[in-house]
Amino acid sequence: METTDAFVGLECVDCAATYDAADEPHQCPACGGMLDPSYDYDAIDLDRETLESRPFDSQWRYAELLPFTRESAVTSDEGATALVDCPNLADELGVERLLIKDDGRNPTGSTADRGQSLALTAASQHGATDVVLASTGNSGQSAAAYAGRAGLESHTYVPSRSSFTNKAMVNVHGGEMNVVGGRFDDAVGAYEEGLAEHDNWYSVQSFVTPYRHEGAKTTLYEIIEGLEWSVPDIVAYPTGVGVGLVGAYKAATELQELGLIDESPALYATQAEGCAPIVDAFENDRDVHEPVETPDTICGELEIADPPAGRRVLEALSETDGGAVATEDRDILEAAVQVAQHTGLEMAPSAAAAASGVWELAERDAFDGDETVVIVNTASGNKEGDVLRSHLMSQGI
């Protein structure tokens, strides 16, 4: 494998067993736990000046902190997305500064491209011919795109309620799309059956592959560098599976390890009230969530009743003095509309849970007035423009 100098292998987050990345591409053989890429940070010589001298061209500008070399990457120049100041929204919320990290500008319109770039690089280096995953939509579209770029076949299982655009684009990128009746858990079951029936399929499922959250961590690198190494007070993520928050927590830890920052931002999980297992666990001071029996939200990317990395998400919130907040669907849709009308930025409904959550924090008087708050927009609004338009029509607009 073509790996970077400081990358030393994979470590199980549960039993701490270590593995050579060339031998073990997925979960821990000893306990079934999730594997995490590990590095020799003493071998990384990276300072602010070095990073600032590089073109802001893709997430691969942080190659020293990624497992694979830039030259070997399956990449469409994902990352390097805009961090947009929104002073009018800051005034409305009563904070000093409000910014939106607009990851909807990635190649397939979502932050999933960051992780799929790494996952498909790993698949390619392991000699895979076919990749497979279950997806609520965005990650399936992304996997199909990056598989096509790598010359691999892709197989995606999506719930029937996944957005038309995501499903259409899986096919447009040449992927096989399997629509499963029901919700995301049903798609996961079908994916597991398909994987068991095909020995040559390589999983790029979140937290089955160790690399999806590893790509996601570059979002926080960019946020902090974009703020000229000033750490924001709060970074709010829409949270379903939890890839973004797990990646962000690792990024903050790494930047502190390298002496690039002195503290972590408070990480906030934002969810829809109809499916909020992380919020429920956080509010009840539990370090393990309870699965939602009957999830019900229009925000399909957030309708994850039993997030596989829930414990790690809750750890990220706790260790950064962060929090969790859930809001109703109608408030999430309205937040997407207000962001579009007042900033020109487009947020998909699920992504707008981060904006709605920050609005809710303001309603609770959670801000003193001197905060810098960053909302992560994980997907472009045009993926589900019909949902946002329907919301307006329901108001007679």
Protein Blocks (a to p, Z undefined) as FASTA:
>chain_A
ZZdfklnbdcdfklopacdfklmmbdcfknopacdddddfklpccdfklmmmpccfbfkl
mmmmpfbdfklpccehigjiacdddfklmmmnopabdcdddfklpmnopaklmmmmmmmm
mmmmnopabdcdddfklmmmmmmmmmmmnopacdddddfkbcfklmmmmmmnopacddde
hifklmmmmmmmmmmmmmkbccfbehkamklmmmmmmmmmmmmmmnnopacfbdcdddfk
ommmmmmmmmmmmmmmnopafbdcdddddddfklcfklmmmmnopabdcddfbgcdfblm
lmcfbafklmmmmmmmmmnopadddddfklmmmmmmmmmmmnopacdfklmmmmmmmmmm
mmnopagolaccddddfbdfklmmmmmmmmmmmnoZZ
